[in-house]
Amino acid sequence: MKIAIDIRTILPTRSGVGNYVLHLIENLLRVDSGSSYYFIARTKNLELIDSLEKKGAPLITIFSHENHPLGDFWEHFILPLRLKKYGVEIFHGPASLIPFRKENYRVVVTIHDLVAFLFPNTIPLKYGAYMRYLLRYAVRRADKIISVSNHTREDLIRILKVPPEKIAVVHEAPTPLFQALDRNWAREQLKLRYGLEKKFIYHLGNIEPRKNLIVLLQAFAQVCRQISNEYVLVLSGQAGWLTGNLQRFLEQYPFKERIVFTGYVPREDLPLFMNGAEMFVFPSLYEGFGLPVLEAMNCGTPVISSNRSSIPEIVGPAALLIDPEDPTALAEMIVFLIRHPEERERLRAMGLQQAARFTWEEAARKTLAVYQSIQRPLPEPA
């Protein structure tokens, strides 16, 4: 097969979707030696995958995936002609988007979430309208849809009326980078690199309303009133959108000195934070998959998370789940884990077992099976 994949979300400061694309293509190239791969990319995207033993042929563009409107025109009308020129049989849009124009190739699209439909108030108005339009188009025109969780699959069926047989569920997975380290060593490294000396509760995610940081801060304020000041709350992630309410909340926050915003953390340093933390807390309002909770578990870190969307599916019995709109319940759970080290040890062991159920090799094999299921049959010999 000749397979083209858009990898323009693989950026130096990438978050969820970019990491999904990177790990998927790394493992596709390992498990599939019989296909030819073409990567739609800018030069800066290719520079980040130089470590691969085998790379696909690049289809270079000057346009990023966020370049509007010229980039949209290139993606929807010029790219299909280039795919046709190279005889591409399968095009995969791994970031929820596919070109409007379709030539003689089959199309796969990965849908990560339906936040634009379910939580439109957590994203910018114009962006939400744009994504709703493109998602409706993508699920209608794609030959096959990959959903990253069963929960997102059910959302697709319920909200966009997608036929169930059109959807294949392919879970994401933690990478080997996220693994259990010596906790004392991790904490020493955090002290040296980030000046972080106190015990800490950790959260990782883009700073945006869906991550529910105001509730997390409300809960931590209650924790601070019950627990000595040896604990701080560390928040990592790049600034997203609609952060005004959070900034106003922080102006009046009574425990500012116990909050640490690290900003974007280089990928190679994240396991230090995951391993050094007393616990990982993730009260998100909605996740299509929820990879950070799995990464924390793979580091042996106890997890407290939301009881909504895909999170229960991903964590199974290996995390403590709370109503993400109840700061008191979250505070009580944090205090409970602080005061009960034996419960932290139980969650560490269960989390490692649960995370081991998800691998990128399996994700790549299932994705390859999706490609094969829609491959056009070879013509009969004359």
N, C-alpha and C positions, 0 to 999 in steps of 0.2 A: 504494500500500500504506500501511497504518497500522502503524507499527513502534514497539514499546516496548522501551527498553533500560534496564537497571538501572545507574545511574552512581554508586552510593553509595560506590564505592571511590576516587573522585576526591577526595582529601583534601589538605590543605596539606603533610603529610609523607608523601605516597604513595610506594609503591615499585613493584615490577614490574607487578602487575595494574592498579593505579590508572592508571599511565602508559599501559598498553595501552588501557584504556577511553577515556581522554582523547583519545589520538591517533586511535583508531578513529572516534569520533564526529565529531571535527573533519573528518576526511577523508570520512566518509560524507555529511555535509552539503554537502561540495563536489562530490562526484561524483554525488549522487542528488538531483535537483531535483524529481522526480516523486512522492516519498513524503512522508507526514507522520510526524514523529518525536515520540514521547512519552518523556521522560526521568523514570525513577523516581529521586527524589533528595530529599535534605534541602536546606534553604536554603543551607547552607555548601558543598554540592557545586556548586550552580548559580553561586555567587559566583566559582568558579574557572574558569568557562567564559564569562565575560562578554565576552571578546574575540572570540568567534565572531560572524561577520557574520549568521548565521541560527541561531537556537536553536529546538529543538523545544519543544512544550508540556510544562511540568513537571507531574508527578504527585507532589505533595509528601507526604512522610511525616515523622513525628518520630523514626522508628526507623532506627538505623544498621544496616549489614550484620552488625555484631557484637553486636547487642542481643538477648540471650537471657533468657528464653523468649518475652517479649511480642513482640519483633521477629519471631521465627520464626512466631508465630501470625499476625501481620499479613501477612507475606510469603506464607505458604502458603495462607491462607484468605480474607483480605480483599483483598489485591492482585488476585487473579484476578477478583473481582467488579468492581473498578474498571476493569480492562482490558476486561472484557465491556461495561461501560457505555459506554466510549469507542469501541467497535467495533474494537479492536486486532486485526489479522490475524496479526502475527508478534510473539512475545515473545522477546527475546534476553537470556539470562543470561550475561554476559561474564566472570563470576568463578566459573565452575564450578557454579553453583547455580541451580535453577529451583523455582517453587512446586510443592507437592504437588498442589494442586487445579488442574485444567486445564479452562478453559471453551472456547468455540468459536474458538480461535486455535491457530496452529502454534507450536512451540517450538524455538529454537536454543540450544545451550549451548556455550560455549568451555571446553575442558579444557586447562589450562596444564601440568599435570604429574600424576603419580601417586605423589608422594613419600609419601603416607599408606600406600600399599601396599608400596613398594619400600624406603623408609628410615624405618619407623615409629619407630625409636629416636632420630631426629633431631627429633622434634616431641613436644609434650606428649601423654600417654597418652589423656586424654579427648578432646582435639581430634582426634587421629588416628582414634579410633573413630567420632567424629561425622562426619568427612570421608569415611571409607570408606563409611559408610551413605549419605550424601547423594550421593556420586559414583556409587555403584551405581544409585541411584534416577534420577539425572539422565541417565545414558547410556541407561538403559532407556526412559524416558518421552519424551526429546527426539525430535523429528522429524529433526533433523540435528545433528551434532556438528562443531564446528570444533576442530581440533587445531593447536597453534602450531608443530609440527614433525613431520616424518616419524617421528622417534624416538618421540614421544608417541603418534602414531597406532599404531605397532607395539605399544607398551605397552598401549593400549586393546584392541587385537585379542587380544593374548596373555593379559592378566591379567583383563580384564572381558568377554572374548568378544564384543566389539562387531562386528557385520557390517562388513566393510571398506567397502561401498558407502554406509554411513551416515556416514562420516567424510570431511570436506573439510579438507585441510591449507592453512592460511593463515599464512604467516610474519609475524612482527613486523618492525619496521624501526627504524633510528636516526632521530631527528628532526633538523631543520635546526639546532637548538640545538647539537648535537654536530657540530662541524666543525673543520677544521684552522685554528688561529690562529698568529700569530707566537709562537714558543715563548719567546723572551726576554721579550716583553710579558706572556705568561701567568705566567711565573715572577716577574716584578716585581709583578704583581697579587697573587700568592699570598704574597709577602713582605709586602706592605702590609696585606692583609686577614687573613692567618692566621699571620704571623710565620714562614713556612716559607722558610728560606734555603738549605738543603742540597739536593743532588740527591736524588731520591727514586724509590722503587718504589711503585706504587699498587695498591690493591685497593678495590673498591666493592661493597657488598652488606650486607644486614641481618646483624647479629651473631647467628649461630645455628649449630648444629653442622654442618648440611649444607654450609656455606660452607668448612668444613675449615681454619679459621684456625690451629689448633694445628700442623698440618703446615706451613702457610705460615711460622709463626714458627720452627719447628724448622729449616726450610730457611734462613731469613734468619739464624739464629744461625750456621750454617755459612758463609754469605756473609760475615758480619761478621769471621770468623776469617781470611778470605782477602783481603778488600778493605778499604781504608782507611776511616776513619770519616766520609768525605765523603757517604756514602749513608745515608738513613733509609728506613724502611718506613712509609708513610702508609695508614691504614685508615679508610675513610669508611662510614657507615651507622648507622642507628638500632639500638638494642639490641632483639633479638628475644627468643628463649626459650632455656632450658636452657644458660645461659652459665656455670654454676658451674665446670665443668671448665676452661674457658678462663681464668676468673679465678684459679683455683688454679695453673694453669700459669704465668700471668704473675707470680705472687708469687715464683716461683723463677727467673724468666727473667734470664739474665746480661747482656742488652743492652737493658734497659728504656729507657735514655736515647736509643736509636735507633728507638723505636717512637712513632708519633704517631697517636692516636685523635682524629679530628675530630668524631665524632658525626654527626648528620644534617647534610648540606650542602645549602643551598638549590639547587634545580635549576639556576638560572642560573649558579651558581659551579662546577658540576661540569665543564664544558668546560675551565675553567682548570686543574683538577687533571689531567684527561685529557691536555691538551696539554703541561702542565709536567712530566709524569712521564717518566722515562727508559724505563719500560716499564710495562705493565699486567699484573698476575699474578692469575690466577683459577683456583685449584685445586679448584673445587667438586666435591663427590661426585656431585651429580645436578642437572641443570637440564632443565626442560621446553623452554626455548628458549635462554636465556643472553644476554639483551639487552646487559648491560654490555660483553661482549667486542666486540660489533658497534659499540657507541657509541665504544669506545676506538679501534677501527679507523677509524671515520669521522673521528676527530680526527688520524689519522696516527700513532697510538701503537703501538709493537710490542707484541704480545700473547704471553704464555705462559699456557696454559690446560690444563685437564683433557682427557684423551683418552677421556672417558666420556660417556654419555647423548647429548644433542643437540649438544654442542659441536663435534665434528668436522664434522657436517652444516652448521653455521652458519659456521664459520671457513674451511672448505675448506682449501686449501694455504697460507693466509695467516697462520698462527700456528704457534708451536712447541708441541707437545702432549706432556704428561708423564703418568705414572701418578700420580694425586692422592694415593696412599697411600705414595709414595716421596719423603721429604723430601730425600734426597741427590740424586736425579735432578733435582728442582726447583732445588736450590741450584746444581748444575752448570750448568743452563740459564741461570739468572740471571747467574752469573759469566761465562758464555760471551757473553751479550749485552752485559754491561758492558765486556768486553775487546775486543769486535768491533763497532765503530761501523758498519762497512760492512754487517753483518748487520741491524743496527737499521734502516738506511736501506732495505734490501731489503724488510724486513717492513712498514715504513711504506707503501711504494709498493703492495705487494700487498694490504695491509689496506684501503687506500682503494679499490682496485678491487673487492675482495670486498664491502665494505659498500655500494657503489653498486648492487649487485644487488638490494638490499632497499629498498622504498619503502612508505610508509604509504598512498599513493594506490593502489598495486596491492593492498595488503591490504584497503582499503575496497572496491575493485571486486570482489574475490573474495568478500568477505563479502556484498555486495549480491547477487552471483550465487547464493549459498547461500539467501538470503531468497527470491529469485525461483524457485528450484528447488522450493520447498515451498509456494509461494503457491497458495491455492485458486483454481480457475478461476472466472471470472465466470459467473453463471447465464445460460442461454440466454434471449434475449428471447421473450416470450410471443407 
